[in-house]
Amino acid sequence: MVRNEEKRPRIGLALSGGAARGLAHVGVLRALAEHNLPIDCIAGTSAGALVAGTLASGMGVSEIESIGRSLRWRDMGRMTMSRMGVQSNERLEKYLRERLPVTRFEELPIPFAAVATDLQSGKGVILQGEGDVPFAIRASCAIPGWYVPVTDEHGRQLVDGGLVANIPSDVARSMGADVVIAVDVNSEGAAFLGPSLSMISAVLQSMMLVQRTASLYQLAAADVVIKPRVGHIRWDEMRRAQELIAAGYEAGVESIPEIETVVAAATKVANKWFQLRRSKEIPAKRPITSGT
């Protein structure tokens, strides 16, 4: 007899890049946690990788929120003489190494993947499974033209993953997620008025505008897309963390009914498949016959 065991679908998160706007991801995490939605794997690009990595390392949402409120651009980079960028973001790696409970992929409580771009080939590089987490996040956050590319052990020059997959929905799916929840902090584009006020702002705005079209495929690959309303906030405005986190939380709460509907449907499918597999694994009983 086949036991009626419940098998829930694996839920994966895909957190987009978006520089300072990535702080909205923190609010989304709080909304999901308050509604007891488990996260089985998480992929992130650039700012999304930063938030995803902290959650995957075992940090609580309140601790992540505290870091988000205090984080500044000076914590991430310092001026450099390199011709490859204005700053080095080595400070970000050090900052994370001092704070993350776990710094090795092999030891993470939640499977995590960070997306970077190979500057030479233009191909995406998925950093996961083994290796150093702070290094991977740093590579994913290396904004081209602003930060110097990060060189890995294979000699590849890695830059921001937003060039190839700003919303890593397919990466989360490849990690075994049955339901993929994507968070797009750039869905409203640039709704703020006035010109960019800094060099980093101009670089970020140019990069994000190019990414909008490239993100359409990744959005279609997700089951649910959460879109915090943060278009009025520039990508360099780290000091508006409170507003960004609140917007993420609001969008996350609004998306809960849709997420629960998708998860419920996926649960039915998963259990039908599970019961079918179980029935095939258990051989049918043969009738008992007497020997002659």
Secondary structure, 3 states (H helix, E strand, C coil): CCCCCCCCCCEEEEECCCHHHHHHHHHHHHHHHHCCCCCCEEEEECHHHHHHHHHHCCCCHHHHHHHHHHCCHHHCCEECCCCCCCEECHHHHHHHHCCCCCCEHHHCCCCEEEEEEECCCCCEEEEECCCEHHHHHHHHCCCCCCECCEECCCCCEEEECHHHHCCCHHHHHHCCCCEEEEECCCCCCCCCCCCCCCHHHHHHHHHHHHHHHHCHHHHHCCCEEECCCCCCCCCCCHHHHHHHHHHHHHHHHHHHHHHHHHHHHHHHHHHHHHHHHHHHHCCCCCCCCCCC
